Amino acid sequence: LEKLGDEEGIAMVLNNLGILSDSMNDKEKALEYYEKSVEINERLGNTQVTAYLLHNIGIVYEYLGNLQKALENFKAL
């Protein structure tokens, strides 16, 4: 996808890797994937997908007990 310049496809794969990592209880890795996907989606102007990702990030932070970071992501929606 990188060779094709398909940023939207890359963002989708990163999101899916985040979901998979989250379901495998690798929360830190999930955050990495979600945050990389947010960067790309913000650049592309995909506000709906960005909101979905920020929600997922907030849930992960909540699970990790970092309520301040969770709140920051929920407020960014």
Disulfide bonds with the S-S distance in Angstrom:
none
